[in-house]
């Protein structure tokens, strides 16, 4: 779409910007996401809120309560999940376990499609899923002796997508 033309015609465009987590302590939660996941801060508003590159933001619970006129009670939920991918899932799991106030739901294990993943909660109870980068996953399965066709079948990817993730030709 030609957005310049779209704007020129006076249309209003709304786009997704970020997910906001309401937290008890912005500084402590910031340390958690920087330390465990290596996130980089894009905007820092001290104890009120912080935004990370990639679209995650943290708002202090008291501020959000004031801004929204809602009670903003702290509850554990499973209906929203923050998902991250890394090549070395075990290293992220170790950093998470070393961080006070986190909860490991289950240790790293292989998913039905072959990806290694673990699930946990951050110090405010938000549900997290940390999975192996899929290109790394495909290369790991190849190194373990699986063929591209077998990996494609296991992951649900096309042979072309599987080969691209492996950095190979689908005919290899």
Phi and psi in degrees as GROMACS dihedral restraints (atoms count N, CA, C in turn):
[ dihedral_restraints ]
;  ai    aj    ak    al  type     phi  dphi    fc
    3     4     5     6     1   -85.8    20    10
    4     5     6     7     1    96.8    20    10
    6     7     8     9     1   -66.7    20    10
    7     8     9    10     1   -30.7    20    10
    9    10    11    12     1   -61.8    20    10
   10    11    12    13     1   -46.7    20    10
   12    13    14    15     1   -63.7    20    10
   13    14    15    16     1   -41.4    20    10
   15    16    17    18     1   -59.9    20    10
   16    17    18    19     1   -47.4    20    10
   18    19    20    21     1   -65.0    20    10
   19    20    21    22     1   -40.1    20    10
   21    22    23    24     1   -62.1    20    10
   22    23    24    25     1   -29.6    20    10
   24    25    26    27     1   -80.5    20    10
   25    26    27    28     1     0.6    20    10
   27    28    29    30     1    86.7    20    10
   28    29    30    31     1     9.9    20    10
   30    31    32    33     1   -73.9    20    10
   31    32    33    34     1   152.9    20    10
   33    34    35    36     1  -101.1    20    10
   34    35    36    37     1   129.5    20    10
   36    37    38    39     1  -111.6    20    10
   37    38    39    40     1   126.5    20    10
   39    40    41    42     1  -114.6    20    10
   40    41    42    43     1   134.0    20    10
   42    43    44    45     1  -130.8    20    10
   43    44    45    46     1   152.8    20    10
   45    46    47    48     1   -64.0    20    10
   46    47    48    49     1   134.8    20    10
   48    49    50    51     1  -113.1    20    10
   49    50    51    52     1   -51.9    20    10
   51    52    53    54     1  -165.7    20    10
   52    53    54    55     1   165.8    20    10
   54    55    56    57     1   -96.4    20    10
   55    56    57    58     1   137.6    20    10
   57    58    59    60     1  -113.2    20    10
   58    59    60    61     1   126.1    20    10
   60    61    62    63     1  -102.0    20    10
   61    62    63    64     1   130.3    20    10
   63    64    65    66     1   -88.7    20    10
   64    65    66    67     1   122.9    20    10
   66    67    68    69     1  -128.0    20    10
   67    68    69    70     1   159.4    20    10
   69    70    71    72     1   -73.6    20    10
   70    71    72    73     1   -40.5    20    10
   72    73    74    75     1  -135.8    20    10
   73    74    75    76     1   105.0    20    10
   75    76    77    78     1   -59.3    20    10
   76    77    78    79     1   -43.4    20    10
   78    79    80    81     1   -65.4    20    10
   79    80    81    82     1   -42.1    20    10
   81    82    83    84     1   -66.4    20    10
   82    83    84    85     1   -42.2    20    10
   84    85    86    87     1   -67.6    20    10
   85    86    87    88     1   -37.1    20    10
   87    88    89    90     1   -60.0    20    10
   88    89    90    91     1   -47.4    20    10
   90    91    92    93     1   -57.7    20    10
   91    92    93    94     1   -41.1    20    10
   93    94    95    96     1   -59.6    20    10
   94    95    96    97     1   -53.0    20    10
   96    97    98    99     1   -70.1    20    10
   97    98    99   100     1   -30.7    20    10
   99   100   101   102     1   -72.0    20    10
  100   101   102   103     1   -45.4    20    10
  102   103   104   105     1   -71.6    20    10
  103   104   105   106     1   -48.7    20    10
  105   106   107   108     1   -79.0    20    10
  106   107   108   109     1   -43.7    20    10
  108   109   110   111     1  -107.8    20    10
  109   110   111   112     1    -6.2    20    10
  111   112   113   114     1    69.8    20    10
  112   113   114   115     1    24.2    20    10
  114   115   116   117     1   -68.8    20    10
  115   116   117   118     1   146.2    20    10
  117   118   119   120     1  -106.6    20    10
  118   119   120   121     1   136.4    20    10
  120   121   122   123     1   -75.2    20    10
  121   122   123   124     1   133.0    20    10
  123   124   125   126     1   -99.5    20    10
  124   125   126   127     1   -40.8    20    10
  126   127   128   129     1  -140.8    20    10
  127   128   129   130     1   134.7    20    10
  129   130   131   132     1  -125.0    20    10
  130   131   132   133     1   118.2    20    10
  132   133   134   135     1  -117.9    20    10
  133   134   135   136     1    38.9    20    10
  135   136   137   138     1    60.9    20    10
  136   137   138   139     1  -129.1    20    10
  138   139   140   141     1   -79.0    20    10
  139   140   141   142     1    -4.4    20    10
  141   142   143   144     1   -89.7    20    10
  142   143   144   145     1   -51.6    20    10
  144   145   146   147     1  -163.4    20    10
  145   146   147   148     1   160.8    20    10
  147   148   149   150     1  -144.6    20    10
  148   149   150   151     1   141.4    20    10
  150   151   152   153     1  -118.1    20    10
  151   152   153   154     1   136.1    20    10
  153   154   155   156     1  -101.8    20    10
  154   155   156   157     1   151.4    20    10
  156   157   158   159     1   -58.0    20    10
  157   158   159   160     1   137.2    20    10
  159   160   161   162     1   101.7    20    10
  160   161   162   163     1   -11.4    20    10
  162   163   164   165     1   105.8    20    10
  163   164   165   166     1    11.6    20    10
  165   166   167   168     1   -98.9    20    10
  166   167   168   169     1   137.6    20    10
  168   169   170   171     1  -131.7    20    10
  169   170   171   172     1   152.0    20    10
  171   172   173   174     1  -119.4    20    10
  172   173   174   175     1   131.0    20    10
  174   175   176   177     1  -119.6    20    10
  175   176   177   178     1   136.8    20    10
  177   178   179   180     1   -65.6    20    10
  178   179   180   181     1   133.3    20    10
  180   181   182   183     1   -54.1    20    10
  181   182   183   184     1   -45.3    20    10
  183   184   185   186     1   -62.8    20    10
  184   185   186   187     1   -40.6    20    10
  186   187   188   189     1   -64.4    20    10
  187   188   189   190     1   -46.3    20    10
  189   190   191   192     1   -63.1    20    10
  190   191   192   193     1   -38.2    20    10
  192   193   194   195     1   -60.0    20    10
  193   194   195   196     1   -45.7    20    10
  195   196   197   198     1   -64.7    20    10
  196   197   198   199     1   -43.0    20    10
  198   199   200   201     1   -70.9    20    10
  199   200   201   202     1   -34.8    20    10
  201   202   203   204     1  -100.0    20    10
  202   203   204   205     1   -12.3    20    10
  204   205   206   207     1    59.4    20    10
  205   206   207   208     1    27.3    20    10
  207   208   209   210     1  -111.8    20    10
  208   209   210   211     1   156.0    20    10
  210   211   212   213     1   -69.2    20    10
  211   212   213   214     1   -27.4    20    10
  213   214   215   216     1    51.0    20    10
  214   215   216   217     1    49.9    20    10
  216   217   218   219     1   -67.3    20    10
  217   218   219   220     1   148.7    20    10
  219   220   221   222     1   -82.5    20    10
  220   221   222   223     1   118.8    20    10
  222   223   224   225     1  -136.4    20    10
  223   224   225   226     1   150.1    20    10
  225   226   227   228     1   -87.8    20    10
  226   227   228   229     1   132.9    20    10
  228   229   230   231     1  -133.1    20    10
  229   230   231   232     1   155.0    20    10
  231   232   233   234     1  -118.3    20    10
  232   233   234   235     1     5.4    20    10
  234   235   236   237     1   -86.8    20    10
  235   236   237   238     1   -12.0    20    10
  237   238   239   240     1  -130.2    20    10
  238   239   240   241     1   135.3    20    10
  240   241   242   243     1  -131.2    20    10
  241   242   243   244     1   133.7    20    10
  243   244   245   246     1   -91.1    20    10
  244   245   246   247     1   125.5    20    10
  246   247   248   249     1  -114.0    20    10
  247   248   249   250     1   130.7    20    10
  249   250   251   252     1  -126.8    20    10
  250   251   252   253     1   149.6    20    10
  252   253   254   255     1  -124.2    20    10
  253   254   255   256     1   137.9    20    10
  255   256   257   258     1  -143.3    20    10
  256   257   258   259     1   153.2    20    10
  258   259   260   261     1   -67.0    20    10
  259   260   261   262     1   -44.3    20    10
  261   262   263   264     1  -105.5    20    10
  262   263   264   265     1    84.2    20    10
  264   265   266   267     1   -63.5    20    10
  265   266   267   268     1   -36.9    20    10
  267   268   269   270     1   -61.8    20    10
  268   269   270   271     1   -38.4    20    10
  270   271   272   273     1   -65.7    20    10
  271   272   273   274     1   -39.6    20    10
  273   274   275   276     1   -66.8    20    10
  274   275   276   277     1   -41.2    20    10
  276   277   278   279     1   -60.8    20    10
  277   278   279   280     1   -41.9    20    10
  279   280   281   282     1   -63.3    20    10
  280   281   282   283     1   -42.5    20    10
  282   283   284   285     1   -64.2    20    10
  283   284   285   286     1   -40.1    20    10
  285   286   287   288     1   -64.5    20    10
  286   287   288   289     1   -44.8    20    10
  288   289   290   291     1   -63.7    20    10
  289   290   291   292     1   -29.1    20    10
  291   292   293   294     1   -79.2    20    10
  292   293   294   295     1   -11.3    20    10
  294   295   296   297     1   -90.8    20    10
  295   296   297   298     1   126.1    20    10
  297   298   299   300     1   -62.3    20    10
  298   299   300   301     1   141.6    20    10
  300   301   302   303     1    87.8    20    10
  301   302   303   304     1     0.4    20    10
  303   304   305   306     1   -88.4    20    10
  304   305   306   307     1   161.0    20    10
  306   307   308   309     1  -131.0    20    10
  307   308   309   310     1   122.1    20    10
  309   310   311   312     1   -84.9    20    10
  310   311   312   313     1   119.9    20    10
  312   313   314   315     1   -79.9    20    10
  313   314   315   316     1   -46.2    20    10
  315   316   317   318     1  -154.4    20    10
  316   317   318   319     1   148.6    20    10
  318   319   320   321     1   -69.3    20    10
  319   320   321   322     1   169.8    20    10
  321   322   323   324     1   -56.7    20    10
  322   323   324   325     1   130.7    20    10
  324   325   326   327     1  -149.6    20    10
  325   326   327   328     1   160.2    20    10
  327   328   329   330     1   -79.3    20    10
  328   329   330   331     1   132.6    20    10
  330   331   332   333     1   -82.7    20    10
  331   332   333   334     1   163.7    20    10
  333   334   335   336     1   -56.2    20    10
  334   335   336   337     1   -26.0    20    10
  336   337   338   339     1   -92.2    20    10
  337   338   339   340     1     5.8    20    10
  339   340   341   342     1   100.0    20    10
  340   341   342   343     1   -14.2    20    10
  342   343   344   345     1   -74.4    20    10
  343   344   345   346     1   139.9    20    10
  345   346   347   348     1   -84.7    20    10
  346   347   348   349     1   136.8    20    10
  348   349   350   351     1  -156.7    20    10
  349   350   351   352     1   155.1    20    10
  351   352   353   354     1  -136.7    20    10
  352   353   354   355     1   162.4    20    10
  354   355   356   357     1  -128.0    20    10
  355   356   357   358     1   145.3    20    10
  357   358   359   360     1  -155.8    20    10
  358   359   360   361     1   178.6    20    10
  360   361   362   363     1  -123.0    20    10
  361   362   363   364     1   142.2    20    10
  363   364   365   366     1   -77.2    20    10
  364   365   366   367     1   176.3    20    10
  366   367   368   369     1   -60.2    20    10
  367   368   369   370     1   -18.8    20    10
  369   370   371   372     1   -96.6    20    10
  370   371   372   373     1     4.3    20    10
  372   373   374   375     1    90.4    20    10
  373   374   375   376     1     5.0    20    10
  375   376   377   378     1   -72.0    20    10
  376   377   378   379     1   140.4    20    10
  378   379   380   381     1   -79.7    20    10
  379   380   381   382     1   129.7    20    10
  381   382   383   384     1  -123.9    20    10
  382   383   384   385     1   141.7    20    10
  384   385   386   387     1  -125.3    20    10
  385   386   387   388     1   127.8    20    10
  387   388   389   390     1  -120.4    20    10
  388   389   390   391     1   116.0    20    10
  390   391   392   393     1  -117.1    20    10
  391   392   393   394     1   158.7    20    10
  393   394   395   396     1   -69.9    20    10
  394   395   396   397     1   136.2    20    10
  396   397   398   399     1   -52.7    20    10
  397   398   399   400     1   130.6    20    10
  399   400   401   402     1   -67.0    20    10
  400   401   402   403     1   -29.9    20    10
  402   403   404   405     1   -65.4    20    10
  403   404   405   406     1   -41.3    20    10
  405   406   407   408     1   -63.5    20    10
  406   407   408   409     1   -41.6    20    10
  408   409   410   411     1   -59.3    20    10
  409   410   411   412     1   -47.5    20    10
  411   412   413   414     1   -62.7    20    10
  412   413   414   415     1   -45.0    20    10
  414   415   416   417     1   -63.8    20    10
  415   416   417   418     1   -36.5    20    10
  417   418   419   420     1   -64.2    20    10
  418   419   420   421     1   -43.0    20    10
  420   421   422   423     1   -67.2    20    10
  421   422   423   424     1   -37.9    20    10
  423   424   425   426     1   -61.5    20    10
  424   425   426   427     1   -45.0    20    10
  426   427   428   429     1   -64.3    20    10
  427   428   429   430     1   -25.6    20    10
  429   430   431   432     1   -83.4    20    10
  430   431   432   433     1     2.4    20    10
  432   433   434   435     1   101.6    20    10
  433   434   435   436     1     0.1    20    10
  435   436   437   438     1   -77.4    20    10
  436   437   438   439     1   148.8    20    10
  438   439   440   441     1   -83.3    20    10
  439   440   441   442     1   161.7    20    10
  441   442   443   444     1   -57.6    20    10
  442   443   444   445     1   -41.3    20    10
  444   445   446   447     1   -63.2    20    10
  445   446   447   448     1   -41.6    20    10
  447   448   449   450     1   -66.0    20    10
  448   449   450   451     1   -39.8    20    10
  450   451   452   453     1   -66.3    20    10
  451   452   453   454     1   -42.6    20    10
  453   454   455   456     1   -59.4    20    10
  454   455   456   457     1   -42.8    20    10
  456   457   458   459     1   -64.7    20    10
  457   458   459   460     1   -43.4    20    10
  459   460   461   462     1   -66.9    20    10
  460   461   462   463     1   -43.4    20    10
  462   463   464   465     1   -81.4    20    10
  463   464   465   466     1   -22.9    20    10
  465   466   467   468     1    87.3    20    10
  466   467   468   469     1     2.4    20    10
  468   469   470   471     1   -80.7    20    10
  469   470   471   472     1   159.3    20    10
  471   472   473   474     1   -70.2    20    10
  472   473   474   475     1   162.9    20    10
  474   475   476   477     1   -61.6    20    10
  475   476   477   478     1   -37.6    20    10
  477   478   479   480     1   -64.5    20    10
  478   479   480   481     1   -44.8    20    10
  480   481   482   483     1   -64.8    20    10
  481   482   483   484     1   -42.4    20    10
  483   484   485   486     1   -61.0    20    10
  484   485   486   487     1   -45.2    20    10
  486   487   488   489     1   -63.9    20    10
  487   488   489   490     1   -41.1    20    10
  489   490   491   492     1   -62.2    20    10
  490   491   492   493     1   -42.8    20    10
  492   493   494   495     1   -63.6    20    10
  493   494   495   496     1   -33.5    20    10
  495   496   497   498     1   -82.2    20    10
  496   497   498   499     1    -9.6    20    10
  498   499   500   501     1    73.7    20    10
  499   500   501   502     1    30.6    20    10
  501   502   503   504     1  -127.1    20    10
  502   503   504   505     1   169.9    20    10
  504   505   506   507     1   -82.4    20    10
  505   506   507   508     1   144.4    20    10
  507   508   509   510     1   -62.9    20    10
  508   509   510   511     1   -15.8    20    10
  510   511   512   513     1   -88.6    20    10
  511   512   513   514     1    -4.8    20    10
